[in-house]
Amino acid sequence: MRPAGTRHIPVLGREAVEWLAAKSGGIYVDATFGAGGYSRAILEISGTRVIGIDRDRTAIAGGFDLVERSDGRLTLVEERFSQLLEICTAQGFSSVDGVVMDVGVSSMQLDEASRGFSFRLDGPLDMRMGHDGPTAADLIAKASEADLADIIYVFGEERRSRSLARAIVAARSRAPIMTTRALADIVGRVVRAKPGEIHPATRTFQGLRIFINQELDELQLALVAAERVLKPGGRLVVVSFHSLEDRIVKNFLADRGKAAGGSRHLPEVALAAPSFAILTRRPVAPGEAEIAANPRARSAKLRAAERTEAPAHAADALPSWPKLSDVMRGG
């Protein structure tokens, strides 16, 4: 997530680049290119090369000027960051020195009404980070009441999810729900916020956005890919913005930071050595000055780890939460 009012400095940007410990001659992956803040800082170090990834072609197009100024040291790829291993291989790199990720929706996306991410701006109910797949309006029109309740509860952590799902289904029976304002109005009639609390629609919009973009699955896959592409001594730095994302990063690093495998029933199976050394025992948070300048930074957490010489662990199974393909086909 990038600060409001600037297109160049990501939240915890200075800290992220410091933990990345970029050095001359190193190859780095900016897995969520956005406005190019990380890439720009890394490229300031002579001799570095950067592969920038973003599924949003608007972000990729906005980075063309930086590509031109980088003297061939920056390559931009329009793709999901879960594909970073395949992207690096296609660019001729079997391993890299660092991977940095800024997870979630960007301020640029939130502040553009036509993208449909914000309940504060009236626009089409889209919410897609890329430009393919179903929109949030498609999901609202198609999903069952039970699926909507699950999505809003699991991904939005909204306690009134069942009441909200019921209200959405009732409203769509009268007229299609096509705009952010229409959905926010429905939510506002069900969820009442007290003064000083977040907007009533915050959790519902978050849940729908995360689900439409399959953000948590993408994050889990991207972490596994980073483990496989980082060379020994290479660093992984992740900035997340809400508890679901941070929990995935925390659990992944905790698992990879200790010996794995084996079983008390199968003592002959050797334990897999730790594939990461955790650098941030507690997450790094933004300072008061950064939060004052950009309130969206208040929930940010940074975690960093360094790749060991041990082989990558077996890939984790994705959690059994609702899947977009199943919901859209009525499964």
C-alpha positions in Angstrom: 0.0 0.0 0.0 1.4 3.4 -1.0 0.9 6.7 0.8 -1.8 9.0 -0.3 -0.4 12.1 -2.1 2.7 10.4 -3.5 3.3 7.8 -6.1 6.9 6.9 -5.1 7.3 6.0 -1.4 5.7 2.8 -0.2 4.8 2.4 3.5 7.9 1.3 5.5 9.8 1.8 2.2 13.1 2.8 3.8 12.9 0.0 6.3 12.0 -2.6 3.7 15.0 -1.7 1.5 17.3 -1.6 4.5 16.2 -5.1 5.5 16.6 -6.3 1.9 20.3 -5.3 2.2 20.7 -4.8 -1.5 24.2 -4.8 -2.9 26.0 -4.0 -6.1 25.7 -6.8 -8.6 22.6 -8.3 -6.9 19.4 -9.5 -8.6 16.2 -8.5 -6.8 12.5 -9.1 -7.3 10.0 -6.3 -6.6 7.1 -8.6 -6.5 4.5 -5.9 -6.2 5.9 -3.1 -8.4 3.0 -0.6 -7.9 4.4 2.9 -8.2 8.0 1.6 -8.3 9.1 2.8 -4.9 11.1 -0.3 -3.9 12.6 -0.7 -7.5 13.7 2.9 -7.6 15.5 2.6 -4.2 17.2 -0.7 -5.2 18.3 0.8 -8.6 20.0 3.7 -6.8 22.6 1.1 -5.8 25.1 0.8 -8.6 25.1 -2.5 -10.5 21.8 -3.9 -9.1 19.2 -5.4 -11.4 15.4 -5.6 -10.7 12.6 -7.7 -12.0 9.4 -5.8 -11.2 6.1 -7.7 -11.2 2.5 -6.4 -11.0 -0.8 -7.9 -12.2 -2.1 -4.3 -12.8 -1.1 -3.2 -16.3 -1.7 0.4 -15.2 1.2 0.1 -12.7 3.3 -1.6 -15.4 2.6 1.2 -17.9 3.4 3.8 -15.2 6.9 2.3 -14.7 8.0 2.6 -18.3 9.8 5.8 -17.6 11.8 4.1 -14.9 12.7 1.3 -17.3 14.0 3.8 -19.7 16.1 5.5 -17.1 17.5 2.3 -15.6 19.9 1.5 -18.5 18.5 -2.0 -18.9 18.7 -2.9 -15.2 14.9 -3.0 -14.7 12.5 -5.4 -16.3 8.8 -5.2 -15.8 6.4 -8.1 -16.1 2.6 -8.0 -16.0 1.7 -11.1 -14.0 0.6 -12.4 -10.6 3.4 -12.4 -8.1 2.7 -16.0 -7.3 4.4 -16.7 -10.6 7.7 -15.1 -9.5 9.7 -18.3 -9.8 8.6 -18.9 -13.4 9.2 -15.2 -14.2 12.7 -15.2 -12.9 13.5 -18.4 -14.8 12.1 -16.9 -18.0 14.3 -13.9 -17.5 17.4 -16.2 -17.2 17.8 -16.1 -13.4 17.7 -19.4 -11.6 18.2 -17.7 -8.3 18.1 -14.1 -6.9 19.5 -12.1 -4.0 16.3 -10.7 -2.6 12.5 -10.5 -2.9 10.4 -7.7 -1.5 6.6 -7.7 -1.4 4.1 -5.0 -0.5 0.9 -7.0 -0.1 -2.6 -5.7 -0.7 -4.4 -2.9 -2.6 -2.4 0.2 -3.4 -3.5 3.8 -2.7 -3.4 4.4 -6.5 -6.0 1.7 -6.9 -8.1 3.0 -3.9 -8.1 6.5 -5.1 -9.3 5.7 -8.7 -13.1 5.5 -8.6 -13.2 3.6 -11.9 -11.4 0.6 -10.3 -14.2 0.1 -7.8 -12.1 -0.6 -4.7 -13.3 2.2 -2.5 -16.7 2.7 -0.7 -15.8 6.4 -0.4 -15.8 7.0 -4.2 -18.8 6.0 -6.4 -17.7 3.8 -9.3 -18.3 0.5 -11.0 -18.2 -2.5 -8.6 -15.1 -4.0 -10.1 -12.3 -4.5 -7.5 -10.0 -6.5 -9.8 -6.3 -5.9 -9.5 -5.8 -7.2 -12.9 -8.1 -7.0 -15.9 -9.4 -10.5 -16.2 -11.8 -12.7 -14.3 -15.1 -11.9 -12.6 -15.8 -8.5 -11.0 -17.2 -7.9 -7.6 -20.5 -7.1 -9.3 -20.4 -10.5 -10.9 -19.7 -12.1 -7.6 -22.5 -10.2 -5.9 -24.9 -11.3 -8.6 -23.9 -14.9 -8.7 -22.9 -16.1 -5.3 -25.4 -17.8 -3.0 -26.4 -16.2 0.3 -24.3 -18.8 2.2 -21.2 -18.2 0.1 -21.5 -14.4 0.4 -21.8 -14.8 4.2 -18.7 -17.0 4.3 -16.7 -14.7 2.1 -17.5 -11.6 4.1 -16.9 -13.4 7.4 -13.6 -15.2 6.4 -11.9 -12.6 4.3 -13.5 -9.4 5.8 -13.7 -10.7 9.4 -17.1 -9.1 9.6 -19.2 -10.5 12.4 -22.5 -9.4 10.8 -21.8 -11.3 7.6 -25.0 -13.4 7.7 -27.2 -10.3 8.0 -25.2 -8.6 5.3 -25.5 -11.5 2.9 -29.2 -11.6 3.5 -29.6 -7.9 2.8 -27.5 -8.1 -0.4 -29.5 -11.0 -1.8 -32.7 -9.2 -1.0 -31.4 -6.0 -2.7 -30.2 -7.8 -5.8 -33.6 -9.4 -6.3 -35.0 -5.9 -6.8 -32.2 -4.5 -9.0 -28.6 -5.4 -9.9 -25.9 -4.1 -7.5 -23.5 -2.5 -9.9 -21.8 0.4 -8.1 -19.6 0.8 -5.0 -22.1 3.4 -3.6 -25.0 1.0 -4.0 -23.2 -1.7 -2.1 -22.0 0.7 0.6 -25.5 1.9 1.2 -26.7 -1.6 1.7 -24.0 -2.3 4.2 -24.6 0.9 6.0 -28.2 -0.1 6.7 -27.0 -3.3 8.4 -23.7 -2.3 10.1 -23.8 0.7 12.3 -20.4 2.2 13.3 -19.9 4.2 16.4 -18.0 7.6 16.2 -14.3 6.9 15.8 -14.7 3.4 14.4 -13.9 2.4 10.8 -16.4 2.9 8.1 -19.2 0.3 8.2 -18.4 -1.0 4.7 -14.6 -1.4 5.4 -14.7 -5.1 6.2 -17.2 -6.1 3.6 -15.3 -4.4 0.8 -12.0 -5.9 2.1 -13.5 -9.4 2.1 -14.9 -9.1 -1.4 -11.7 -7.6 -2.8 -9.5 -10.3 -1.2 -11.8 -13.0 -2.5 -12.1 -11.6 -6.1 -8.3 -11.4 -6.4 -7.6 -14.6 -4.4 -5.1 -12.5 -2.5 -4.4 -14.9 0.3 -3.8 -17.9 -2.0 -1.5 -15.6 -4.1 0.5 -14.6 -1.1 0.9 -18.2 0.1 2.1 -19.3 -3.4 4.4 -16.3 -3.7 6.1 -17.1 -0.4 6.7 -20.6 -1.5 8.1 -19.3 -4.8 10.4 -16.9 -3.0 11.7 -19.7 -0.9 12.7 -21.6 -4.1 14.2 -18.7 -6.0 16.3 -17.1 -3.2 19.9 -18.0 -3.1 21.6 -18.8 0.3 21.9 -15.4 2.1 19.2 -13.9 -0.1 16.5 -12.0 1.8 12.7 -12.0 1.8 11.0 -8.8 3.0 7.2 -8.6 3.2 5.0 -5.7 4.2 1.4 -6.6 5.0 -1.6 -4.5 6.1 -4.1 -6.7 7.9 -4.2 -9.6 10.2 -5.0 -12.3 7.6 -2.0 -11.4 5.5 0.4 -11.0 8.4 -0.7 -14.3 9.9 0.2 -16.1 6.7 3.6 -14.5 6.5 4.2 -15.0 10.3 3.2 -18.7 10.1 5.2 -19.3 6.9 8.4 -17.9 8.4 7.9 -19.6 11.7 7.5 -22.9 9.9 10.5 -22.4 7.6 12.6 -21.1 10.5 12.6 -24.4 12.3 13.3 -28.0 11.4 10.4 -29.7 9.6 9.3 -33.1 8.5 9.7 -36.3 10.6 7.1 -37.8 12.9 7.1 -39.6 16.2 5.5 -42.5 14.3 8.3 -42.4 11.7 11.5 -41.6 13.6 13.7 -42.7 10.7 12.5 -39.8 8.5 15.1 -37.0 8.7 14.1 -33.6 9.7 14.3 -30.9 7.1 16.7 -28.1 8.1 15.4 -24.6 8.5 15.2 -22.9 5.1 15.0 -19.3 6.6 16.6 -17.5 9.5 14.1 -15.0 10.8 15.5 -11.5 11.1 12.5 -9.7 12.6 11.5 -11.5 15.8 8.7 -9.0 16.1 7.2 -7.2 13.1 8.5 -3.7 12.2 5.8 -1.1 12.4 5.7 2.5 11.0 6.6 5.3 13.2 4.3 8.1 14.4 5.5 10.5 11.8 4.7 8.1 8.9 1.3 7.3 10.3 0.5 11.0 10.8 1.5 11.7 7.1 -0.4 8.6 5.9 -3.1 7.1 8.1 -3.3 4.1 5.8 0.1 3.1 7.2 -1.2 2.5 10.7 -1.8 -1.3 10.3 1.4 -2.0 8.3 3.8 -4.7 9.5 7.1 -5.7 8.1 8.7 -9.1 8.4 12.1 -10.2 7.1 14.1 -13.4 6.8 17.3 -14.7 5.2 17.5 -17.8 3.1 19.7 -20.5 4.5 21.6 -23.2 2.5 19.0 -25.8 3.3 16.7 -27.1 0.6 13.3 -25.6 0.3 10.6 -27.3 2.4 7.7 -29.2 0.8 5.0 -26.8 -0.5 2.1 -26.2 1.8 -1.4 -27.1 0.9 -3.6 -24.1 0.3 -6.1 -23.5 3.1 -9.6 -24.8 2.6 -11.4 -21.4 2.5 -13.9 -20.6 -0.3 -12.5 -20.6 -3.8 -13.5 -18.2 -6.5 -14.0 -20.8 -9.2 -16.3 -22.9 -7.0 -18.5 -19.9 -5.9 -18.9 -18.6 -9.5 -20.0 -22.0 -10.8 -22.3 -22.5 -7.9 -20.1 -25.2 -6.3 
